[in-house]
Amino acid sequence: MTKATGHWKWYRWRQRQKVDLARAADLRQTMIMISAVQQDEILGDASYLAHRYDEVNDAFRFLSVPRDVHRQCTFITDEHLPNIDQFKAFDRSQLPEMLPNTAPIHFIFHSAYCCSTMLARAFDIEGVSMGLKEPVVLNDMIGWRRRGADPAKQHQVIKQSLNLLARPFGDDHAVIIKPSNICNPLAIEMLRMRPDAKALLLYAPIESFLKSIAKKEMWGRIWVRDVLIGTLKDGYAVGGFSQDELLQLTDLQVAAIGWLSQHALFSRIIEAIGRDRVRTLDSETFLSRSQDTIKALADLYELDLAHEQISSVLQGPAFNSHSKLDQTKPGEVFDANARQQEQQKVAELHGAEIEMVATWTKAVAESQKIAMNLNQTLI
């Protein structure tokens, strides 16, 4: 996919988000009527992904997304799924109190550009676990909350959404959910709903994060401003800046504010949920110690992975194809060396600015009492 094509797809995705709520208002007229037999079939089969929640009609939309389609998609979002208009929907009131078959769920929360997609792909292990990469039904909860959702009703819908995502594929024993980073404000609530769930908080060191943003050029700089708007709406942007001062920041400073806001939120998650259930990891440690990471995370998630299975994961597609490129293209290895080479090229162009912003970020962190390096490390 060319860069221009990628930008056009991004634009179409943004436009789709704007009109989706309007489309939802017409769902009753277009909803496929589902019999009790069909409903049981859908709820009993994890390949029917609970893809969207329609707040207007209080309904869930389900898409047929077999495991091989999950593997081919960078994320299970409208942009990447092949069949988003072929959904089946039914009222939330039709859902039973208890689903027939659910598995334990665990989480990978992240602050973006930190190899979280790679890690979620690594836990697609048949007979053990399935990694769900940014299910949009959780994004819908954030959008709904920003539009003034009733807290009690939304709490119940989030709980039902997690139950639907917890349906295991085949003989899998667990589901590993990697939400979008915009869903991080839901982390404490979701972990309290699922007291057996464990969570990894994954992040990139500030210099690495800034290099990733600079590499994306204009689109990365637009993205960080979208993130800042979101953190302001969700009430967890770091303090100390007036509106005028925020507008005066450079794009990379805005990126750093978003990074610090996520970091501060991660510390609150650890404090609220407890150190026995939450671990932290930076992307550079993950890439340089991949085997140790998979072993330690499997232990945290209480997955019984043998040495041979870990070796198979490390030799599999998660570590031998780029998570953000064509997933069927073999030999696209993205490891610590590949990331270092990629970021070195960025540093040659933007190194001076990145160094200045990284220094500025550390000063802001100190003034706000935000730890640059999170404790409770996984390894």
C-alpha positions in Angstrom: 0.0 0.0 0.0 1.4 3.4 -1.0 1.6 6.3 1.4 -1.0 8.2 -0.6 -3.4 5.2 -0.4 -2.8 5.0 3.3 -3.7 8.7 3.8 -6.8 8.3 1.7 -7.9 5.3 3.7 -7.3 7.3 6.9 -9.5 10.1 5.5 -12.3 7.8 4.6 -12.1 6.2 8.1 -12.5 9.7 9.6 -15.5 10.5 7.4 -17.0 7.1 8.3 -16.8 7.9 12.0 -18.7 11.2 11.4 -21.6 9.6 9.6 -21.9 6.4 11.6 -24.2 7.8 14.3 -26.6 9.0 11.6 -26.5 5.5 10.0 -27.3 4.0 13.4 -30.6 6.0 13.5 -31.8 4.0 10.5 -30.8 0.6 11.9 -34.3 -0.4 12.9 -35.4 -0.2 9.2 -32.5 -2.2 8.0 -32.0 -4.7 10.8 -32.0 -8.3 9.8 -34.5 -10.1 11.9 -32.8 -12.9 13.8 -34.6 -15.9 15.0 -33.9 -17.5 18.4 -31.9 -20.2 16.7 -29.7 -17.7 14.8 -29.2 -15.8 18.0 -28.0 -18.9 19.8 -25.7 -19.6 16.9 -24.2 -16.1 17.0 -23.7 -16.0 20.7 -22.2 -19.4 20.8 -19.6 -18.7 18.1 -16.7 -16.3 18.8 -16.2 -15.9 15.0 -19.3 -13.6 15.2 -17.5 -10.6 16.5 -19.4 -8.1 18.7 -18.2 -5.3 16.5 -20.3 -2.2 17.3 -22.8 -0.9 19.9 -25.6 1.3 18.5 -26.6 3.6 21.3 -29.6 5.0 19.4 -31.3 1.7 19.1 -29.6 0.0 22.1 -28.4 -2.8 19.9 -25.2 -4.8 19.2 -23.9 -5.4 15.7 -22.2 -8.7 15.0 -19.9 -9.5 12.1 -18.6 -12.8 10.9 -14.8 -12.6 11.5 -13.1 -16.0 11.4 -9.7 -16.4 12.9 -7.9 -16.2 9.6 -9.5 -12.9 8.9 -8.4 -11.6 12.4 -4.9 -12.7 11.3 -5.0 -10.7 8.1 -6.3 -7.5 9.6 -4.0 -5.0 11.3 -6.9 -4.1 13.6 -10.5 -5.4 13.7 -11.8 -2.0 12.8 -14.0 -0.7 10.0 -10.9 0.3 8.0 -9.5 -3.2 7.9 -12.5 -5.6 8.1 -13.8 -6.7 4.7 -17.5 -7.0 5.5 -18.6 -4.2 7.8 -22.0 -3.7 6.0 -22.9 -7.4 6.4 -23.7 -7.2 10.1 -26.4 -8.9 12.1 -27.9 -6.9 14.9 -30.3 -7.4 17.7 -31.5 -5.6 20.8 -29.4 -5.6 23.9 -32.5 -6.7 25.8 -32.3 -10.0 23.9 -29.0 -10.9 25.4 -29.2 -13.6 28.1 -27.8 -12.8 31.6 -25.2 -15.5 31.1 -23.6 -16.4 27.9 -23.2 -20.2 27.2 -19.4 -20.1 26.9 -16.9 -17.5 28.0 -13.2 -17.6 28.9 -11.1 -15.4 31.2 -10.0 -12.2 29.6 -6.9 -10.2 30.1 -5.7 -6.8 28.7 -2.9 -5.1 26.9 -3.4 -1.3 27.5 -0.9 0.9 25.7 0.0 4.4 24.8 0.5 3.8 21.1 3.5 3.2 18.8 4.9 0.7 21.3 4.6 -2.7 19.5 1.3 -3.5 21.2 -0.2 -4.9 18.0 2.8 -7.2 17.6 2.3 -8.4 21.2 -1.5 -9.0 20.7 -0.7 -11.0 17.5 1.8 -13.1 19.5 -1.0 -14.3 21.7 -3.1 -15.7 18.8 -2.2 -19.3 19.8 -4.7 -21.9 18.8 -5.8 -24.0 21.8 -4.4 -21.4 24.2 -5.6 -17.8 23.6 -6.8 -15.3 21.0 -5.6 -11.7 20.7 -8.3 -9.1 19.8 -6.7 -6.0 18.2 -8.7 -2.9 19.0 -12.3 -4.0 19.1 -14.4 -1.1 18.0 -17.2 -1.9 20.4 -15.0 -0.5 23.2 -14.2 2.7 21.2 -18.0 3.1 20.9 -18.1 3.4 24.7 -15.7 6.3 24.7 -17.6 8.1 22.0 -20.9 7.5 23.8 -19.5 8.8 27.1 -18.3 12.0 25.4 -21.8 12.5 24.1 -23.3 12.2 27.6 -24.1 8.6 28.2 -26.0 7.7 31.3 -23.2 6.2 33.6 -25.3 3.4 35.0 -26.6 2.2 31.6 -23.1 2.5 30.1 -21.6 0.5 32.9 -24.0 -2.3 32.1 -23.3 -2.1 28.3 -19.5 -2.2 28.9 -20.0 -5.3 31.1 -22.1 -7.0 28.3 -19.5 -5.9 25.7 -16.7 -7.6 27.7 -18.8 -10.8 28.0 -19.3 -10.9 24.3 -15.6 -10.4 23.6 -14.8 -13.1 26.1 -16.2 -15.9 24.0 -13.3 -18.2 23.1 -12.3 -19.5 19.7 -12.4 -23.3 19.6 -10.6 -24.8 22.5 -8.8 -21.6 23.6 -8.5 -20.9 27.3 -8.4 -17.1 27.3 -9.0 -14.0 25.3 -6.4 -11.2 25.3 -7.9 -7.8 24.5 -5.8 -5.0 23.2 -8.1 -2.0 23.2 -7.3 1.2 21.3 -5.3 3.7 23.4 -8.4 6.0 23.4 -10.0 3.4 25.6 -7.5 3.7 28.5 -9.9 5.8 30.5 -12.1 2.7 30.7 -9.3 0.5 32.1 -10.0 0.8 35.8 -13.7 0.3 35.3 -13.2 -2.8 33.1 -10.6 -4.4 35.4 -13.0 -3.9 38.4 -15.7 -5.6 36.4 -13.4 -8.6 35.8 -11.6 -9.2 39.1 -9.7 -12.2 37.6 -8.3 -10.2 34.7 -4.7 -9.1 34.5 -3.3 -6.2 32.6 -0.1 -5.2 30.9 0.6 -1.4 30.5 2.8 -1.1 27.5 4.6 2.1 26.4 7.5 3.4 24.3 10.2 5.5 25.9 9.6 9.1 25.2 12.5 9.4 22.6 11.2 6.4 20.7 7.6 7.6 20.8 8.6 11.0 19.4 10.6 9.4 16.6 7.5 7.3 15.7 5.4 10.5 15.5 8.0 12.3 13.4 8.2 9.4 11.0 4.5 9.7 10.3 5.0 13.3 9.1 1.8 15.4 8.8 -0.5 12.4 9.6 1.3 11.7 12.9 1.2 15.4 13.8 -2.6 15.5 13.1 -3.0 12.3 15.2 -1.3 13.7 18.3 -3.6 16.7 18.2 -6.6 14.4 18.0 -5.2 12.6 21.0 -4.8 15.8 23.0 -8.4 16.8 22.2 -9.5 13.4 23.4 -7.6 13.5 26.6 -9.0 17.0 27.3 -12.6 15.7 26.7 -12.0 12.7 28.9 -10.5 14.8 31.7 -7.1 13.2 32.1 -4.7 15.6 30.2 -1.8 16.7 32.4 -2.4 20.1 34.1 -0.3 23.2 34.2 -1.2 24.6 30.7 -3.7 27.2 29.7 -5.6 26.9 26.4 -3.4 29.6 24.9 -0.2 27.7 26.1 -1.4 24.5 24.6 -2.0 26.2 21.2 1.5 27.5 21.3 3.1 24.1 21.6 4.9 22.4 18.7 3.5 19.2 17.3 6.1 17.1 19.1 5.4 18.9 22.4 1.7 18.1 21.9 2.8 14.5 21.4 4.7 14.6 24.6 1.7 16.0 26.5 -0.3 13.0 25.3 2.5 10.6 26.3 2.7 12.1 29.8 -1.1 12.0 30.2 -1.1 8.3 29.4 1.8 7.8 31.8 0.0 9.5 34.6 -3.1 7.5 33.9 -1.1 4.2 34.0 0.2 5.1 37.4 -3.4 5.6 38.6 -4.4 2.2 37.1 -1.6 0.5 39.1 -2.7 2.3 42.3 -6.4 1.6 41.8 -6.2 -2.1 40.7 -3.2 -3.3 42.7 0.3 -4.4 41.9 -0.6 -8.1 41.8 -2.8 -7.7 38.7 -0.9 -5.0 36.7 2.5 -5.0 35.2 4.3 -2.5 33.0 6.7 -2.9 30.1 8.5 -0.6 27.6 8.7 -1.4 23.9 12.5 -1.5 23.8 12.7 -4.1 26.6 10.0 -6.1 24.8 11.9 -6.1 21.5 15.3 -6.9 23.1 13.9 -9.6 25.4 11.0 -11.1 23.4 11.3 -14.6 24.8 11.4 -13.4 28.4 8.4 -11.1 27.7 6.2 -13.9 26.2 7.1 -16.2 29.1 6.4 -13.6 31.8 3.2 -12.4 30.2 1.9 -15.9 29.8 2.6 -16.5 33.5 0.8 -13.2 34.4 -2.2 -14.3 32.3 -2.0 -17.8 33.8 -1.5 -19.5 30.4 0.4 -22.8 30.5 2.8 -22.2 27.6 5.5 -24.8 27.1 9.0 -23.9 25.9 8.2 -25.3 22.5 5.1 -23.1 22.2 7.0 -20.0 23.1 9.6 -20.9 20.5 6.8 -21.3 17.9 5.4 -17.9 18.8 8.8 -16.2 18.3 9.2 -17.9 14.9 5.7 -17.1 13.9 4.1 -14.2 12.0 4.0 -11.8 14.9 7.8 -11.5 14.9 8.3 -12.2 11.2 6.0 -9.8 9.5 5.4 -6.1 10.2 2.2 -5.7 12.2 1.2 -2.5 10.4 1.9 -3.8 6.8 0.7 -6.6 4.6 0.2 -9.4 7.0 0.5 -12.0 4.3 3.9 -10.8 3.2 6.6 -13.2 4.5 10.0 -12.1 5.7 9.2 -8.6 6.9 11.0 -9.1 10.2 10.5 -6.3 12.7 12.7 -6.8 15.8 14.9 -4.6 18.0 17.5 -4.2 15.2 14.9 -3.3 12.6 13.3 -0.8 14.9 16.6 0.8 15.8 17.5 1.2 12.1 14.1 2.7 11.4 14.4 5.2 14.2 18.0 6.0 13.4 16.8 7.3 10.0 14.3 9.5 11.7 16.9 10.8 14.2 19.0 11.9 11.2 16.2 14.3 10.1 14.6 15.2 13.4 17.2 14.4 16.1 17.8 17.9 17.4 14.1 18.7 17.8 13.4 15.3 19.4 16.2 15.8 21.9 15.0 19.2 22.9 11.4 18.0 23.3 12.5 14.9 25.3 14.4 17.2 27.7 11.3 19.5 28.0 9.1 16.5 28.7 11.3 15.4 31.6 11.0 18.9 33.0 7.2 18.9 32.7 7.1 15.4 34.3 9.1 16.6 37.2 6.9 19.6 37.8 3.8 17.4 37.6 5.3 14.6 39.7 4.9 12.0 36.8 7.4 9.2 36.8 9.1 8.8 33.4 9.8 5.1 34.1 6.8 3.2 35.5 7.4 0.6 38.3 5.8 -2.8 38.5 7.8 -4.0 35.5 6.9 -7.3 33.8 10.6 -8.4 33.5 
